[in-house]
Amino acid sequence: MVAPSRKGKLLPLIQAELVAAGDVLVHERKRKGDKFEAVVTQQGWLDIGGRPYQAPSPALGDLVGSQIDGWRNWTHVKSGKTLRELRTEAGF
């Protein structure tokens, strides 16, 4: 993946040291048996199979096929917290 020049929406979480480049985010739809993963990039983007996304909601929306709140539905694997919980913890 080519690193985008603009800053991603997860960069504040990286700067707050709550998330790191290379960390994995996951979203599971247990009833459907689906599991989606994204990797956080150094610039705060989400990398899904080599495709960059600047923000969590559009990334997850493309995967599930409908509009969805990525802040609430992506879980940071290392901490077990949602991105929304991490954002609240960081104070923004």
C-alpha positions in Angstrom: 0.0 0.0 0.0 1.3 3.5 -0.9 1.2 5.7 2.2 -1.4 8.4 1.8 0.0 12.0 2.3 -3.0 13.2 4.4 -3.3 12.3 8.0 -5.8 9.5 8.9 -8.5 9.8 11.6 -6.7 7.4 13.9 -3.5 9.5 14.1 -4.7 11.2 17.4 -5.0 7.8 19.0 -1.4 6.9 17.8 -0.1 10.2 19.2 -1.9 9.5 22.5 -0.1 6.1 22.5 -3.3 4.2 22.7 -2.9 2.6 19.2 0.3 1.9 17.3 1.1 1.4 13.6 0.6 -2.3 12.8 -2.1 -2.8 15.4 -5.1 -4.9 14.2 -8.8 -3.8 14.4 -11.5 -6.4 14.1 -15.3 -6.4 13.5 -17.3 -9.6 13.8 -20.8 -10.3 12.7 -21.3 -13.5 14.7 -24.8 -14.3 13.3 -23.5 -14.2 9.7 -20.1 -15.7 10.6 -18.2 -12.7 9.2 -14.9 -11.4 10.6 -13.3 -8.3 9.2 -9.8 -7.0 9.9 -7.9 -3.8 9.3 -4.4 -2.7 10.1 -3.5 0.7 11.4 -0.9 2.6 9.4 1.8 5.0 10.6 -0.3 7.9 9.3 -3.4 6.8 11.1 -5.2 5.2 8.2 -6.8 1.8 8.1 -5.3 -0.7 5.6 -7.7 -3.4 4.4 -6.1 -5.8 2.0 -3.9 -3.0 0.6 -6.7 -0.5 0.3 -6.3 2.6 2.4 -9.1 4.3 4.3 -8.8 7.6 6.1 -11.6 6.9 8.6 -13.1 3.9 10.3 -16.7 4.2 9.3 -16.2 4.3 5.5 -13.8 1.4 5.8 -16.2 -0.8 7.7 -19.2 0.4 5.6 -17.4 -0.9 2.4 -16.8 -4.3 4.1 -20.4 -4.8 5.4 -22.2 -3.2 2.5 -24.1 -0.6 4.5 -23.5 2.5 6.6 -22.1 1.7 10.0 -20.4 3.5 12.8 -16.8 2.4 12.6 -15.8 4.1 15.8 -18.3 2.0 17.7 -17.9 -1.2 15.8 -14.2 -1.7 15.2 -12.4 -3.3 18.2 -8.7 -2.7 18.8 -7.4 -6.3 19.3 -4.5 -5.4 21.7 -6.7 -3.5 24.2 -10.1 -5.2 23.6 -11.7 -1.7 23.4 -13.7 -0.1 20.6 -12.2 2.9 18.8 -14.9 5.0 20.5 -13.8 3.9 23.9 -10.2 4.7 23.0 -11.1 8.1 21.7 -13.0 8.8 24.9 -10.0 7.6 26.9 -7.8 10.0 25.0 -10.2 12.9 25.7 -11.6 13.6 22.3 
